[in-house]
């Protein structure tokens, strides 16, 4: 299955992936949509950039790995997290906001949503307006890729 991977040595730390992710998950497809969707709002993307610039280390983007044996799904007490065709999805109607999945994700990729009552995570932009990972499409240095690799 294809997944999102980051080539850390190419990451500029520009955070455009965060903006495009947030925009795509609010139904946006274009830069003008981004202005309308994000102006005056806190950016709550499903991908985040860890900034290493201050200590001389590399920058890298972190997003759901869509693990083959996901601890987040196993720990979900309400059944809100499920796997479909290798993609881990969140059913926000079932989520009770216990955040057990947040605690068990070894990568820190499950996080509270905008309202803080349920969780959100990368779902590879399969259910939003873009149809493919927005972070990949808009990474200016092509540090983020969508491809097949080994088992996670």
C-alpha positions in Angstrom: 0.0 0.0 0.0 1.2 3.5 -0.7 2.0 5.7 2.3 3.4 9.2 2.9 7.1 9.3 3.6 9.4 12.2 4.3 13.0 12.5 3.0 14.2 14.5 5.9 17.4 15.8 4.2 15.2 17.6 1.7 12.7 19.2 4.2 13.1 23.0 4.3 10.9 23.3 7.4 8.6 25.7 5.5 5.4 24.2 7.0 3.5 24.5 3.7 2.5 20.8 4.2 0.7 21.9 7.4 -1.2 24.7 5.6 -2.2 22.6 2.6 -3.2 19.7 4.9 -5.5 22.0 6.9 -6.9 23.5 3.8 -7.6 20.2 2.1 -9.4 18.9 5.3 -11.6 21.9 5.2 -12.6 21.2 1.6 -10.1 23.5 -0.1 -8.3 22.7 -3.3 -6.6 25.9 -4.3 -4.5 28.7 -2.7 -7.5 31.0 -2.8 -9.5 28.4 -0.9 -6.7 28.3 1.6 -7.1 32.1 2.2 -10.8 31.7 2.8 -10.5 28.5 4.9 -7.6 29.4 7.1 -7.6 33.2 7.5 -8.1 34.0 11.2 -8.1 30.3 12.2 -5.7 28.3 14.2 -4.0 25.8 11.9 -4.8 22.3 13.0 -3.2 20.1 10.4 -3.0 16.3 10.4 0.7 16.6 9.6 3.2 18.6 11.6 6.8 19.7 11.1 9.3 19.1 13.8 11.7 22.0 13.5 15.4 21.2 14.1 16.7 24.6 12.9 17.2 26.0 16.4 19.6 23.2 17.5 21.3 22.6 14.1 19.4 19.4 13.4 17.2 18.4 10.5 13.5 19.4 9.9 11.0 16.7 9.2 7.3 16.3 8.8 5.4 13.7 11.0 2.1 12.1 9.9 0.3 8.8 10.4 2.3 5.8 9.3 -0.8 3.7 8.8 0.8 0.8 10.6 0.1 -2.8 9.8 -0.5 -3.6 13.5 -1.7 -0.2 14.8 -1.7 0.3 18.6 -4.2 3.2 18.2 -6.8 0.9 16.6 -6.3 -1.8 19.2 -6.6 0.7 22.1 -9.7 2.5 20.8 -12.5 1.8 23.4 -15.3 3.0 21.2 -14.4 1.4 17.9 -13.9 4.9 16.3 -10.6 3.9 14.7 -10.7 1.3 12.0 -8.6 0.0 9.1 -10.0 0.0 5.5 -7.7 -1.0 2.7 -4.7 -0.4 4.9 -5.7 3.2 5.8 -6.5 3.9 9.4 -9.7 6.0 9.6 -11.5 7.9 12.4 -15.3 7.8 12.7 -15.8 11.1 14.7 -19.4 10.1 15.4 -18.1 7.1 17.5 -15.1 8.9 19.1 -15.8 9.6 22.8 -12.7 11.7 23.2 -10.9 9.5 25.7 -7.6 10.1 23.8 -6.3 6.6 24.5 -5.2 6.4 20.9 -3.3 9.6 21.3 -1.4 8.0 24.2 -0.7 4.8 22.4 0.5 6.0 19.0 4.2 5.5 19.0 4.7 8.3 16.5 2.5 11.0 18.1 0.3 11.1 14.9 -3.1 11.0 16.5 -4.1 14.3 17.9 -7.2 16.2 19.3 -9.3 17.8 16.6 -10.1 21.6 16.3 -12.8 21.4 18.9 -10.7 19.1 21.2 -13.6 16.7 21.8 -12.6 14.0 19.2 -9.4 12.9 17.5 -8.0 13.5 14.1 -5.2 12.0 12.1 -3.9 11.8 8.5 -6.3 9.7 6.3 -4.2 10.3 3.2 -6.7 12.9 1.9 -8.8 10.0 0.6 -12.1 11.5 1.9 -11.5 15.2 1.4 -11.8 17.4 -1.7 -8.2 16.8 -2.9 -8.3 13.0 -3.4 -4.6 12.5 -2.9 -2.3 13.7 -0.1 -2.2 17.5 -0.3 1.1 17.6 1.6 2.8 15.6 -1.1 1.3 17.6 -4.0 2.4 21.0 -2.5 5.8 20.2 -0.9 8.0 22.7 -2.8 11.2 20.6 -2.3 9.5 17.2 -2.9 10.6 16.1 0.6 7.2 14.4 1.1 6.5 11.5 -1.2 3.5 9.0 -1.6 4.9 5.6 -2.4 5.3 1.9 -1.6 8.0 1.0 0.8 8.8 -1.8 3.3 6.6 -2.9 6.2 6.1 -0.4 9.1 
